[in-house]
Amino acid sequence: MKKAGITNNKPSHNFYGKRLGRKLRNRQREYLEVDLRQRNILNFLGKTPEGTKRLDLAKAFPGKTAVWLEIGFGSGEHLIHQAKVNPDVGLIGCEVYLNGVASLLGKLREEDLDNILLYQDDIRSLFPYIPDQAIERVFVLYPDPWPKKKHHRRRFVTPEHLMPLARIMKPGARLRIATDISDYARQTVEQLNLNPNFEWEAETPSDWKLSWKDWQTTRYEKKALLNNRTPIYLTFRRV
Ligand SMILES: C[S@@+](CC[C@H](N)C(=O)[O-])C[C@H]1O[C@@H](n2cnc3c(N)ncnc32)[C@H](O)[C@@H]1O
């Protein structure tokens, strides 16, 4: 199908996850053709005086006091929840998986939310367009686990992602990462500790064992709990 309203000259990246699952129903195709066009964050792509392409986030989210970003929102339960409880915040949701984006767009038809814009593709192609220090909170919830050792470098928590994240996050901004894979949590803490731009906020075990106060469980977390895997909640501060 045509690429859901997104036209830009994106740098190409190897993406190893799934872009499409079950065949999309006509209704879902319509969400992707029509609704996604309206909620496309790239509608707010402009040029800086130096000629660099950058998102104009003040135009994208007029009157909002902060901008947050959720990477890999799946079906979007958490994104919608945060948008509802934080009407003064603008949220950018980024997801590669078309079926997930279609599912979120279906839910958005039932809601009256003016503070969610979307990017249906790989976050690595969006990073260059996000202005420096523009984002006050980032959510990476149950990133793809890549359990085999030889695939660990495909995990999100590598310098390839952490460097641009540090650039776009405001000092004092928070990065929240949830995972049900203890080795993933280990790699996350290790990588973030190696990076001078981030500080792990945990002081006691309850800080990674208990979910955040404003938490909304996700589809992936429900599956993890059903399979007796224990969630770990990590919060890092952009120094
Ligand atoms: C394991 S799923 C978790 C989904 C959701 N956060 C949840 O908890 O149910 C990970 C999601 O991250 C998305 N993803 C992986 N790499 C991505 C990338 N580079 N940019 C955007 N989304 C990505 C995948 O498509 C997938 O839907």
The ligand as a Gaussian input file, in Angstrom:
#p B3LYP/6-31G(d) Opt

LIG

0 1
 C        7.697000      -5.252000      21.962000
 S        6.804000      -4.030000      21.162000
 C        6.107000      -3.095000      22.513000
 C        4.975000      -2.218000      22.089000
 C        4.339000      -1.364000      23.209000
 N        5.241000      -0.379000      23.706000
 C        3.824000      -2.232000      24.330000
 O        4.393000      -2.161000      25.428000
 O        2.847000      -2.975000      24.091000
 C        8.068000      -2.911000      20.567000
 C        7.561000      -1.941000      19.521000
 O        8.597000      -1.038000      19.172000
 C        8.500000      -0.759000      17.786000
 N        9.828000      -0.313000      17.315000
 C       10.968000      -1.041000      17.318000
 N       11.991000      -0.328000      16.830000
 C       11.479000       0.891000      16.493000
 C       12.042000       2.061000      15.911000
 N       13.336000       2.098000      15.570000
 N       11.256000       3.128000      15.717000
 C        9.932000       3.073000      16.062000
 N        9.343000       1.995000      16.610000
 C       10.099000       0.914000      16.820000
 C        8.083000      -2.092000      17.168000
 O        7.488000      -1.923000      15.918000
 C        7.136000      -2.634000      18.222000
 O        5.800000      -2.301000      17.962000

